[in-house]
Amino acid sequence: MSDSTDSSSPAAAMSEKEVVEMVAGIREKMMNEVGKVIVGQHEVIDQMLIALMAGGHCLITGAPGLAKTLLVKTVADVFDLSFNRIQFTPDLMPSDITGTEILEDTEQGRRMVFNKGPVFAHMILADEINRTPPKTQASLLEAMQEHQVTVAGNTMHLPEPFFVLATQNPIEMEGTYPLPEAQLDRFMLNIVIDYLSEDEEVAVVTRTTSGKKEPVHRLFTGAQLQAFQQVVKKVPIAEDVARYAVKLAASSRPNRPGSPDFVNEWVSWGAGTRASQNLVLGAKTRALIQGRSHVTLDDIRSLALPVLRHRILINYRAEAEGVTVAKVIGRLIESLGGK
């Protein structure tokens, strides 16, 4: 981390120690503010923070009523980011997301004016993204990858920083359109939100039925978040740690030299190179927010599940034997040991 960020950024002209301390304080401050609205879910918030600071998109999977929308909106408030929620439905059209040209009367006469869609915001919540047809799902591809949209031959850049956080309901699959692998791979992490413990649920019920709301304070700006992202990229990583991340992703690919037998039996498609990149980038972020300027194997292992769970496709044999993707990932980590 000998390089500093751009001189115009808020993190410029700081020593390495000062930058690490500043970024390390983000987690505690964010937990405190988000905790005013969201009870528990610390691991989920951690993973979301990692994705934001790494500049990645998130796929959030969870049953209805687990405050997925509220969580995303609260995080956007903490970072002072503009926020739009798009409810994906079977009749949603691509223009409903990107925007469309309309005929408008002006002093110079009638002309076509582009009316921006909800995708023009820093943070987009694509709610129940698997409920809309592939044509509309694909309209997010360019936005997610290139941070721009093209309408009527004109390319317009989206505001920076730009994030897409998409939710999926894993229970109701009737009438849904599973995301294609190409779009799934655009998401850095697949974050799973589970039910709260009994004590946490009591706290939620008590808080939400009392009529009292504690305001959430804006702690950071979008410009600061962009500066943090640049700092993350400068975190050094040893070659053996980076090689471990590559081996972990590569070992999930069936019928390849060195692939474990259980992968050949259970997996129909493994993780690609983007998985290795996201493992390393996420591990750098995790190290930094924990106050470290170096990456460990534990950083890689801790992100294996959210990075790989949507990139590994198991086959019918695995399903018949009750094998889950999580079990495959666990076996992959065991097979590599401490290498």
Backbone hydrogen bonds in HBPLUS format (Angstrom, degrees):
<---DONOR---> <-ACCEPTOR-->    atom                        ^
c    i                          cat <-CA-CA->   ^        H-A-AA   ^      H-
h    n   atom  resd res      DA  || num        DHA   H-A  angle D-A-AA Bond
n    s   type  num  typ     dist DA aas  dist angle  dist       angle   num
A0009-SER N   A0006-ASP O   2.96 MM   3  5.50 165.7  1.98 121.6 126.3     1
A0012-ALA N   A0009-SER O   3.08 MM   3  5.34 164.6  2.10 114.3 117.0     2
A0019-VAL N   A0015-SER O   3.02 MM   4  6.29 160.3  2.06 155.7 160.8     3
A0020-VAL N   A0016-GLU O   3.01 MM   4  6.21 165.9  2.03 152.5 156.2     4
A0021-GLU N   A0017-LYS O   2.95 MM   4  6.13 162.0  1.98 149.0 154.1     5
A0022-MET N   A0018-GLU O   2.91 MM   4  6.06 154.8  1.97 145.0 152.1     6
A0023-VAL N   A0019-VAL O   2.96 MM   4  6.18 166.8  1.98 155.7 158.4     7
A0024-ALA N   A0020-VAL O   2.80 MM   4  5.88 155.8  1.86 148.1 156.1     8
A0025-GLY N   A0021-GLU O   3.10 MM   4  6.21 137.9  2.29 138.6 147.5     9
A0026-ILE N   A0023-VAL O   3.02 MM   3  5.30 153.5  2.10 106.9 115.2    10
A0029-LYS N   A0025-GLY O   3.23 MM   4  6.35 168.1  2.24 151.4 155.0    11
A0030-MET N   A0026-ILE O   2.80 MM   4  5.89 163.0  1.82 158.5 163.7    12
A0031-MET N   A0027-ARG O   2.87 MM   4  6.01 163.0  1.90 152.8 157.6    13
A0032-ASN N   A0028-GLU O   3.05 MM   4  6.23 156.4  2.11 145.7 151.6    14
A0033-GLU N   A0029-LYS O   3.09 MM   4  6.35 159.6  2.13 148.5 153.3    15
A0034-VAL N   A0030-MET O   2.83 MM   4  5.91 172.6  1.83 161.0 163.1    16
A0035-GLY N   A0031-MET O   2.83 MM   4  5.63 144.1  1.96 135.5 146.2    17
A0036-LYS N   A0033-GLU O   3.09 MM   3  5.48 156.6  2.14 107.4 114.6    18
A0037-VAL N   A0034-VAL O   2.96 MM   3  5.63 156.2  2.01 118.3 125.2    19
A0038-ILE N   A0034-VAL O   2.76 MM   4  5.80 179.5  1.76 163.0 163.1    20
A0045-ILE N   A0041-GLN O   2.98 MM   4  6.28 161.3  2.02 154.8 159.8    21
A0046-ASP N   A0042-HIS O   2.87 MM   4  6.07 156.5  1.92 148.0 154.9    22
A0047-GLN N   A0043-GLU O   2.98 MM   4  6.21 161.7  2.02 148.0 152.0    23
A0048-MET N   A0044-VAL O   2.94 MM   4  6.19 153.8  2.01 147.9 155.6    24
A0049-LEU N   A0045-ILE O   2.90 MM   4  6.10 157.1  1.95 149.5 155.5    25
A0050-ILE N   A0046-ASP O   2.95 MM   4  6.23 155.1  2.01 148.2 155.3    26
A0051-ALA N   A0047-GLN O   3.03 MM   4  6.28 157.8  2.08 145.8 151.0    27
A0052-LEU N   A0048-MET O   2.98 MM   4  6.24 160.6  2.02 150.4 155.5    28
A0053-MET N   A0049-LEU O   2.95 MM   4  6.11 168.5  1.96 155.1 157.9    29
A0054-ALA N   A0050-ILE O   2.94 MM   4  6.00 132.3  2.17 139.2 152.0    30
A0055-GLY N   A0051-ALA O   2.93 MM   4  5.98 110.9  2.42 135.4 151.6    31
A0056-GLY N   A0051-ALA O   2.77 MM   5  4.89 159.7  1.81 151.3 150.2    32
A0055-GLY N   A0052-LEU O   3.10 MM   3  5.03 149.6  2.20  96.6 106.0    33
A0188-MET N   A0057-HIS O   2.82 MM 131  5.39 129.7  2.07 129.5 142.0    34
A0189-LEU N   A0057-HIS O   3.43 MM 132  6.92 157.4  2.48 152.3 158.6    35
A0058-CYS N   A0164-VAL O   3.09 MM 106  6.53 151.1  2.17 149.9 158.7    36
A0166-ALA N   A0058-CYS O   2.91 MM 108  6.36 154.4  1.98 161.6 160.4    37
A0059-LEU N   A0189-LEU O   2.87 MM 130  6.21 160.3  1.91 157.2 163.9    38
A0191-ILE N   A0059-LEU O   2.69 MM 132  6.05 140.7  1.84 155.6 168.1    39
A0060-ILE N   A0166-ALA O   2.60 MM 106  5.89 171.4  1.60 166.9 170.2    40
A0168-GLN N   A0060-ILE O   2.90 MM 108  6.29 142.2  2.04 154.7 157.5    41
A0061-THR N   A0191-ILE O   2.77 MM 130  6.11 161.3  1.81 157.4 164.0    42
A0193-ILE N   A0061-THR O   2.83 MM 132  6.14 161.5  1.87 156.7 162.7    43
A0062-GLY N   A0168-GLN O   3.26 MM 106  6.61 165.4  2.28 174.3 174.0    44
A0071-LEU N   A0067-ALA O   2.95 MM   4  5.96 151.8  2.03 140.7 148.1    45
A0072-VAL N   A0068-LYS O   3.15 MM   4  6.43 165.0  2.17 152.1 154.7    46
A0073-LYS N   A0069-THR O   3.02 MM   4  6.21 167.6  2.03 155.0 158.6    47
A0074-THR N   A0070-LEU O   2.95 MM   4  6.04 154.4  2.02 144.5 151.4    48
A0075-VAL N   A0071-LEU O   3.01 MM   4  6.26 159.9  2.05 152.3 157.2    49
A0076-ALA N   A0072-VAL O   3.01 MM   4  6.25 157.3  2.06 149.7 156.0    50
A0077-ASP N   A0073-LYS O   3.04 MM   4  6.30 148.4  2.14 142.6 151.0    51
A0078-VAL N   A0074-THR O   3.00 MM   4  6.32 153.1  2.07 149.2 156.1    52
A0079-PHE N   A0075-VAL O   3.18 MM   4  6.46 151.8  2.26 148.0 154.3    53
A0081-LEU N   A0076-ALA O   2.88 MM   5  5.03 173.6  1.88 149.4 151.5    54
A0080-ASP N   A0077-ASP O   3.10 MM   3  4.82 158.1  2.15  98.7 104.9    55
A0219-LEU N   A0078-VAL O   2.87 MM 141  5.49 142.1  2.02 136.3 145.9    56
A0220-PHE N   A0078-VAL O   3.23 MM 142  6.57 166.3  2.25 158.4 160.5    57
A0123-MET N   A0082-SER O   2.97 MM  41  6.22 154.4  2.03 156.2 164.6    58
A0084-ASN N   A0123-MET O   3.10 MM  39  6.57 156.1  2.16 162.5 169.1    59
A0125-LEU N   A0084-ASN O   2.93 MM  41  6.32 165.4  1.95 157.9 162.2    60
A0086-ILE N   A0125-LEU O   2.86 MM  39  6.06 173.3  1.87 162.6 163.3    61
A0127-ASP N   A0086-ILE O   2.87 MM  41  5.92 141.8  2.01 151.2 163.1    62
A0088-PHE N   A0127-ASP O   3.02 MM  39  5.85 165.4  2.05 154.8 159.6    63
A0092-LEU N   A0089-THR O   3.12 MM   3  5.38 169.3  2.13 117.3 119.4    64
A0096-ASP N   A0093-MET O   2.89 MM   3  5.25 141.6  2.04 109.2 120.9    65
A0097-ILE N   A0094-PRO O   2.97 MM   3  5.39 153.3  2.05 109.0 117.6    66
A0098-THR N   A0094-PRO O   3.00 MM   4  6.34 168.7  2.02 161.3 162.2    67
A0099-GLY N   A0095-SER O   2.89 MM   4  4.84 142.2  2.04 117.7 129.4    68
A0119-VAL N   A0097-ILE O   3.17 MM  22  5.69 155.3  2.24 164.4 157.1    69
A0117-GLY N   A0098-THR O   3.15 MM  19  4.61 146.4  2.27 112.1 102.7    70
A0100-THR N   A0115-ASN O   3.12 MM  15  5.44 143.1  2.26 143.0 147.3    71
A0115-ASN N   A0100-THR O   2.79 MM  15  5.44 173.6  1.79 152.7 154.3    72
A0102-ILE N   A0113-VAL O   2.80 MM  11  5.39 165.4  1.82 151.2 152.6    73
A0113-VAL N   A0102-ILE O   2.81 MM  11  5.39 167.7  1.82 157.9 160.7    74
A0104-GLU N   A0111-ARG O   2.92 MM   7  5.61 170.2  1.93 154.1 156.9    75
A0111-ARG N   A0104-GLU O   3.04 MM   7  5.61 155.5  2.10 150.3 157.1    76
A0106-THR N   A0109-GLY O   3.03 MM   3  5.00 147.1  2.14 114.6 124.8    77
A0109-GLY N   A0106-THR O   2.95 MM   3  5.00 159.0  1.99 107.3 112.1    78
A0120-PHE N   A0117-GLY O   3.25 MM   3  6.18 173.1  2.26 125.3 127.4    79
A0121-ALA N   A0119-VAL O   2.91 MM   2  5.67 132.5  2.14 106.5  92.2    80
A0163-PHE N   A0122-HIS O   2.77 MM  41  6.20 149.0  1.87 158.2 168.9    81
A0124-ILE N   A0163-PHE O   2.90 MM  39  6.20 162.1  1.93 153.6 159.4    82
A0165-LEU N   A0124-ILE O   2.81 MM  41  6.07 173.9  1.82 177.9 179.9    83
A0126-ALA N   A0165-LEU O   2.96 MM  39  6.09 144.8  2.09 126.5 137.4    84
A0167-THR N   A0126-ALA O   2.98 MM  41  6.29 158.0  2.03 144.5 146.8    85
A0131-ARG N   A0128-GLU O   3.04 MM   3  5.78 152.4  2.12 126.1 127.2    86
A0129-ILE N   A0167-THR O   3.04 MM  38  6.18 142.4  2.18 163.5 173.3    87
A0177-TYR N   A0130-ASN O   2.58 MM  47  4.98 166.4  1.60 150.9 156.1    88
A0136-THR N   A0133-PRO O   3.08 MM   3  5.70 128.4  2.36 116.2 127.1    89
A0137-GLN N   A0133-PRO O   3.08 MM   4  6.37 161.3  2.11 151.1 156.9    90
A0138-ALA N   A0134-PRO O   2.81 MM   4  5.90 155.5  1.87 151.0 156.5    91
A0139-SER N   A0136-THR O   3.06 MM   3  5.19 141.2  2.22  99.8 111.0    92
A0140-LEU N   A0137-GLN O   3.12 MM   3  5.85 162.8  2.15 117.0 122.2    93
A0141-LEU N   A0138-ALA O   2.94 MM   3  5.17 149.2  2.04 106.7 116.1    94
A0144-MET N   A0140-LEU O   2.83 MM   4  5.98 161.6  1.86 160.4 165.0    95
A0145-GLN N   A0141-LEU O   2.96 MM   4  6.10 163.1  1.99 154.2 158.7    96
A0146-GLU N   A0142-GLU O   2.75 MM   4  5.38 153.9  1.82 142.7 151.8    97
A0147-HIS N   A0143-ALA O   2.97 MM   4  4.49 131.7  2.21 113.9 123.1    98
A0158-LEU N   A0147-HIS O   3.04 MM  11  5.50 176.5  2.04 135.7 134.6    99
A0149-VAL N   A0156-MET O   2.92 MM   7  5.47 158.8  1.97 153.8 159.5   100
A0156-MET N   A0149-VAL O   2.81 MM   7  5.47 166.6  1.83 166.0 169.9   101
A0151-VAL N   A0154-ASN O   2.84 MM   3  5.30 151.5  1.93 155.4 153.8   102
A0154-ASN N   A0151-VAL O   2.91 MM   3  5.30 164.3  1.94 119.0 122.5   103
A0176-THR N   A0173-MET O   3.33 MM   3  5.49 143.8  2.47 131.7 124.4   104
A0183-GLN N   A0180-PRO O   3.04 MM   3  5.55 128.3  2.32 110.1 122.3   105
A0184-LEU N   A0180-PRO O   2.98 MM   4  6.27 161.3  2.01 155.6 161.7   106
A0185-ASP N   A0181-GLU O   2.96 MM   4  6.05 153.9  2.03 149.1 154.5   107
A0186-ARG N   A0183-GLN O   3.00 MM   3  5.23 148.3  2.11 104.2 113.9   108
A0187-PHE N   A0184-LEU O   3.08 MM   3  5.70 159.4  2.12 115.5 121.6   109
A0190-ASN N   A0306-PRO O   2.76 MM 116  4.82 151.6  1.84 129.8 139.2   110
A0201-GLU N   A0197-SER O   2.86 MM   4  6.09 156.2  1.92 153.6 160.6   111
A0202-VAL N   A0198-GLU O   2.94 MM   4  6.18 152.2  2.02 148.4 155.8   112
A0203-ALA N   A0199-ASP O   3.03 MM   4  6.31 152.4  2.11 142.2 149.6   113
A0204-VAL N   A0200-GLU O   2.96 MM   4  6.29 150.1  2.05 145.0 153.1   114
A0205-VAL N   A0201-GLU O   2.93 MM   4  6.17 168.6  1.95 153.0 155.3   115
A0206-THR N   A0202-VAL O   2.91 MM   4  6.05 164.6  1.93 150.9 155.5   116
A0207-ARG N   A0203-ALA O   2.95 MM   4  6.02 160.8  1.99 143.9 149.6   117
A0208-THR N   A0204-VAL O   2.88 MM   4  5.98 171.0  1.89 158.9 161.3   118
A0209-THR N   A0205-VAL O   3.17 MM   4  6.06 131.7  2.42 139.5 149.0   119
A0210-SER N   A0207-ARG O   3.41 MM   3  5.47 166.6  2.43 104.3 107.7   120
A0225-LEU N   A0221-THR O   3.00 MM   4  6.32 156.7  2.06 149.0 155.7   121
A0226-GLN N   A0222-GLY O   2.99 MM   4  6.28 152.8  2.06 145.9 152.6   122
A0227-ALA N   A0223-ALA O   3.02 MM   4  6.31 149.5  2.12 141.4 149.9   123
A0228-PHE N   A0224-GLN O   2.85 MM   4  6.18 153.8  1.91 151.6 158.9   124
A0229-GLN N   A0225-LEU O   3.00 MM   4  6.29 150.6  2.09 144.7 152.5   125
A0230-GLN N   A0226-GLN O   3.18 MM   4  6.53 147.3  2.30 142.3 149.8   126
A0231-VAL N   A0227-ALA O   3.10 MM   4  6.44 149.0  2.20 145.5 154.1   127
A0232-VAL N   A0228-PHE O   2.93 MM   4  6.24 155.7  1.99 153.0 159.3   128
A0233-LYS N   A0229-GLN O   3.33 MM   4  6.61 155.2  2.39 143.7 148.2   129
A0234-LYS N   A0231-VAL O   3.01 MM   3  5.32 143.4  2.15 106.3 117.2   130
A0235-VAL N   A0232-VAL O   3.10 MM   3  5.52 167.6  2.12 115.3 118.8   131
A0241-VAL N   A0238-ALA O   3.14 MM   3  5.35 127.1  2.43 101.0 114.2   132
A0242-ALA N   A0238-ALA O   3.06 MM   4  6.40 164.9  2.08 157.5 161.4   133
A0243-ARG N   A0239-GLU O   2.81 MM   4  5.95 153.5  1.88 147.2 155.5   134
A0244-TYR N   A0240-ASP O   3.02 MM   4  6.11 141.1  2.18 130.3 139.9   135
A0245-ALA N   A0241-VAL O   3.14 MM   4  6.53 153.9  2.21 147.5 153.2   136
A0246-VAL N   A0242-ALA O   3.09 MM   4  6.43 156.4  2.15 147.4 153.5   137
A0247-LYS N   A0243-ARG O   2.85 MM   4  6.09 159.6  1.89 149.9 155.7   138
A0248-LEU N   A0244-TYR O   2.87 MM   4  6.04 154.2  1.94 149.5 156.6   139
A0249-ALA N   A0245-ALA O   3.15 MM   4  6.40 161.7  2.18 147.7 151.3   140
A0250-ALA N   A0246-VAL O   2.84 MM   4  5.96 165.6  1.86 152.3 157.3   141
A0251-SER N   A0247-LYS O   2.83 MM   4  5.79 150.0  1.92 145.2 151.9   142
A0252-SER N   A0249-ALA O   3.16 MM   3  5.60 157.7  2.22 109.4 116.3   143
A0253-ARG N   A0250-ALA O   3.12 MM   3  5.67 168.2  2.14 119.1 121.8   144
A0259-SER N   A0256-ARG O   2.99 MM   3  5.37 164.6  2.02 138.8 137.1   145
A0263-VAL N   A0260-PRO O   3.11 MM   3  5.36 131.2  2.35 102.6 115.2   146
A0264-ASN N   A0260-PRO O   3.24 MM   4  6.65 158.1  2.29 151.9 157.4   147
A0265-GLU N   A0261-ASP O   3.03 MM   4  6.30 140.7  2.19 144.7 156.0   148
A0266-TRP N   A0262-PHE O   2.95 MM   4  5.95 152.0  2.03 142.1 148.6   149
A0267-VAL N   A0263-VAL O   2.90 MM   4  5.18 159.8  1.94 143.3 147.0   150
A0315-ASN N   A0266-TRP O   2.78 MM  49  5.64 159.4  1.82 148.3 151.5   151
A0268-SER N   A0313-LEU O   2.79 MM  45  5.67 160.0  1.83 153.7 160.7   152
A0269-TRP N   A0313-LEU O   3.30 MM  44  5.11 155.7  2.36 140.5 140.0   153
A0313-LEU N   A0269-TRP O   2.90 MM  44  5.11 167.4  1.92 151.0 155.3   154
A0275-ALA N   A0272-GLY O   3.14 MM   3  5.64 141.3  2.30 108.1 117.8   155
A0276-SER N   A0273-THR O   3.02 MM   3  5.24 116.3  2.44 101.9 116.5   156
A0277-GLN N   A0273-THR O   3.08 MM   4  6.47 160.4  2.12 154.6 160.1   157
A0278-ASN N   A0274-ARG O   2.94 MM   4  6.11 158.1  1.99 145.0 150.8   158
A0279-LEU N   A0275-ALA O   2.87 MM   4  6.08 149.5  1.96 149.1 157.7   159
A0280-VAL N   A0276-SER O   3.13 MM   4  6.37 161.6  2.17 149.9 153.4   160
A0281-LEU N   A0277-GLN O   2.91 MM   4  6.13 167.9  1.93 152.6 156.5   161
A0282-GLY N   A0278-ASN O   2.83 MM   4  5.71 160.4  1.87 140.8 147.3   162
A0283-ALA N   A0279-LEU O   2.94 MM   4  5.96 150.8  2.03 137.4 146.0   163
A0284-LYS N   A0280-VAL O   2.93 MM   4  6.17 154.2  2.00 148.8 155.3   164
A0285-THR N   A0281-LEU O   3.10 MM   4  6.37 157.8  2.15 144.6 150.3   165
A0286-ARG N   A0282-GLY O   2.88 MM   4  6.14 163.0  1.91 152.1 156.7   166
A0287-ALA N   A0283-ALA O   2.97 MM   4  6.14 161.5  2.00 148.5 153.1   167
A0288-LEU N   A0284-LYS O   3.05 MM   4  6.26 158.9  2.09 146.9 152.6   168
A0289-ILE N   A0285-THR O   2.98 MM   4  6.25 165.9  2.00 162.2 164.3   169
A0290-GLN N   A0286-ARG O   3.19 MM   4  6.24 126.6  2.49 137.0 149.6   170
A0290-GLN N   A0287-ALA O   3.24 MM   3  5.23 139.1  2.41  94.7 106.4   171
A0292-ARG N   A0287-ALA O   2.80 MM   5  5.05 159.1  1.84 153.5 149.1   172
A0291-GLY N   A0288-LEU O   2.99 MM   3  5.16 159.2  2.03 109.5 112.6   173
A0299-ASP N   A0296-THR O   3.16 MM   3  5.34 131.0  2.41  98.5 110.4   174
A0300-ILE N   A0297-LEU O   3.09 MM   3  5.15 117.2  2.50  96.2 111.0   175
A0301-ARG N   A0297-LEU O   2.90 MM   4  6.24 166.6  1.92 156.6 160.1   176
A0302-SER N   A0298-ASP O   2.89 MM   4  5.93 158.0  1.94 146.7 152.2   177
A0303-LEU N   A0300-ILE O   3.16 MM   3  5.49 143.2  2.30 105.2 115.3   178
A0304-ALA N   A0301-ARG O   3.14 MM   3  5.11 159.5  2.19 103.3 109.7   179
A0307-VAL N   A0303-LEU O   3.06 MM   4  5.97 151.3  2.14 150.9 159.1   180
A0308-LEU N   A0304-ALA O   2.92 MM   4  5.75 153.8  1.99 145.8 152.5   181
A0309-ARG N   A0305-LEU O   2.94 MM   4  5.46 155.3  2.00 151.8 155.3   182
A0311-ARG N   A0308-LEU O   2.89 MM   3  5.07 159.7  1.93 114.2 120.8   183
A0319-GLU N   A0315-ASN O   3.18 MM   4  6.55 161.4  2.21 149.1 154.3   184
A0320-ALA N   A0316-TYR O   2.86 MM   4  6.05 155.7  1.92 148.8 155.4   185
A0321-GLU N   A0317-ARG O   3.05 MM   4  6.28 140.7  2.21 142.4 152.5   186
A0321-GLU N   A0318-ALA O   3.13 MM   3  5.12 126.0  2.43  94.4 108.3   187
A0323-VAL N   A0318-ALA O   2.81 MM   5  4.93 160.4  1.85 154.1 148.4   188
A0322-GLY N   A0319-GLU O   3.09 MM   3  5.01 159.1  2.13 101.5 107.2   189
A0328-VAL N   A0324-THR O   3.15 MM   4  6.53 154.6  2.22 145.8 152.4   190
A0329-ILE N   A0325-VAL O   2.95 MM   4  6.27 160.4  1.99 155.7 160.3   191
A0330-GLY N   A0326-ALA O   2.95 MM   4  6.16 158.0  2.00 146.4 152.6   192
A0331-ARG N   A0327-LYS O   2.94 MM   4  6.20 156.0  2.00 148.3 154.5   193
A0332-LEU N   A0328-VAL O   2.91 MM   4  6.19 147.2  2.02 145.0 154.8   194
A0333-ILE N   A0329-ILE O   3.04 MM   4  6.35 158.1  2.09 152.9 157.0   195
A0334-GLU N   A0330-GLY O   3.05 MM   4  6.33 156.8  2.10 145.7 152.3   196
A0335-SER N   A0331-ARG O   2.85 MM   4  6.04 153.3  1.93 147.7 154.9   197
A0336-LEU N   A0332-LEU O   3.19 MM   4  6.45 139.8  2.36 142.8 152.1   198
A0337-GLY N   A0333-ILE O   3.13 MM   4  6.32 135.2  2.34 139.6 151.6   199
A0337-GLY N   A0334-GLU O   3.17 MM   3  5.10 129.8  2.44  93.3 106.8   200
A0339-LYS N   A0336-LEU O   3.20 MM   3  5.85 164.1  2.23 135.4 139.5   201
